[in-house]
Amino acid sequence: MVYLNSVLLAGNPQQGGGTIQLVMMGAIILVFWMFMIRPQAKKAKEQKKFVDNMQKGDKVVTIAGIHGTINKVNDDNTLQLEVSPGSYLKIERSSISMEWSAAVNKAAAAEKK
């Protein structure tokens, strides 16, 4: 008889455990959003602002590591980049690295002091 009672009790779990699991799942989703999605969206917004504000004379570095100065900003989302005097490349605006360009400009400003 003891065996029969333990089988019946095991088949009927306690009610209310689902709300705790639901709250925990919500907390995991919130943490994921705060540490993964939000920072990436912020960085993408800053990159777009950087690309939209580029103008002639800015010193930039491409994602491929090519250093140059913007010679012309075209209407078709491309730039004419002067990599050495008289040598030009036509590149996409999206290929400019915001971090590397900032590092190059920061180093250049430090040299001028």
C-alpha positions as CSV (number, residue, x, y, z in Angstrom):
1,M,0.0,0.0,0.0
2,V,2.9,2.4,0.7
3,Y,4.1,1.8,-2.8
4,L,0.7,2.7,-4.3
5,N,0.5,6.0,-2.3
6,S,4.0,7.1,-3.3
7,V,3.1,6.6,-7.0
8,L,0.0,8.6,-6.6
9,L,1.8,11.4,-4.9
10,A,4.6,11.5,-7.5
11,G,2.1,11.8,-10.3
12,N,0.5,14.9,-8.8
13,P,3.1,17.7,-8.5
14,Q,2.3,20.8,-6.5
15,Q,0.6,23.7,-8.2
16,G,2.1,27.2,-8.4
17,G,5.6,26.3,-9.5
18,G,4.9,27.7,-13.0
19,T,4.8,31.3,-11.8
20,I,8.3,31.1,-10.3
21,Q,9.6,29.7,-13.6
22,L,7.8,32.4,-15.5
23,V,9.4,35.1,-13.3
24,M,12.9,33.6,-13.7
25,M,12.5,33.4,-17.5
26,G,11.5,37.1,-17.5
27,A,14.5,38.0,-15.4
28,I,16.8,36.1,-17.8
29,I,15.3,37.9,-20.8
30,L,15.7,41.2,-19.0
31,V,19.4,40.6,-18.2
32,F,20.0,39.4,-21.8
33,W,18.5,42.6,-23.1
34,M,20.4,44.9,-20.8
35,F,23.8,43.3,-21.4
36,M,23.6,42.2,-25.0
37,I,21.0,44.0,-27.1
38,R,21.0,47.5,-25.6
39,P,24.8,48.1,-25.9
40,Q,24.8,46.8,-29.5
41,A,22.0,49.1,-30.5
42,K,23.7,52.0,-28.8
43,K,27.0,51.3,-30.6
44,A,25.2,50.9,-34.0
45,K,23.5,54.3,-33.4
46,E,26.9,56.0,-32.7
47,Q,28.4,54.4,-35.8
48,K,25.6,55.7,-38.0
49,K,26.0,59.2,-36.5
50,F,29.7,59.0,-37.1
51,V,29.3,57.9,-40.7
52,D,26.7,60.6,-41.4
53,N,28.9,63.4,-40.0
54,M,32.0,62.6,-42.1
55,Q,33.2,65.4,-44.2
56,K,36.1,66.4,-46.5
57,G,39.5,66.6,-44.7
58,D,38.7,64.0,-42.0
59,K,41.4,61.5,-41.3
60,V,39.9,58.0,-41.2
61,V,40.8,54.3,-41.1
62,T,38.8,51.7,-43.0
63,I,37.8,48.3,-41.5
64,A,40.5,46.8,-43.7
65,G,43.1,49.1,-42.1
66,I,43.6,51.6,-44.9
67,H,44.5,55.0,-43.6
68,G,43.6,58.1,-45.6
69,T,42.0,61.5,-45.7
70,I,38.5,62.1,-47.1
71,N,38.8,64.1,-50.4
72,K,35.2,64.0,-51.5
73,V,31.8,62.8,-50.1
74,N,29.6,61.4,-52.8
75,D,25.8,61.2,-52.8
76,D,25.7,57.5,-53.5
77,N,27.1,56.6,-50.0
78,T,30.7,56.4,-51.2
79,L,33.7,58.5,-50.3
80,Q,36.8,59.4,-52.3
81,L,39.7,58.6,-49.9
82,E,43.2,60.0,-50.6
83,V,45.6,57.4,-49.3
84,S,48.8,59.1,-50.5
85,P,49.3,62.4,-52.5
86,G,47.5,62.0,-55.8
87,S,46.3,58.4,-55.1
88,Y,42.6,58.0,-54.5
89,L,40.2,55.1,-53.6
90,K,36.5,55.0,-53.9
91,I,35.0,53.3,-50.8
92,E,31.7,52.8,-49.1
93,R,30.9,55.0,-46.1
94,S,30.0,51.9,-44.0
95,S,33.6,50.6,-44.4
96,I,35.0,53.3,-42.1
97,S,35.9,52.1,-38.6
98,M,34.8,54.6,-35.9
99,E,37.1,53.2,-33.2
100,W,40.3,53.1,-35.4
101,S,39.6,56.5,-36.8
102,A,39.1,58.0,-33.3
103,A,42.4,56.4,-32.2
104,V,44.3,57.8,-35.2
105,N,42.9,61.3,-34.6
106,K,43.6,61.1,-30.9
107,A,47.2,60.1,-31.6
108,A,47.6,63.0,-34.1
109,A,46.2,65.5,-31.6
110,A,48.7,64.2,-29.0
111,E,51.6,64.7,-31.4
112,K,50.6,68.3,-32.1
113,K,50.9,69.2,-28.4
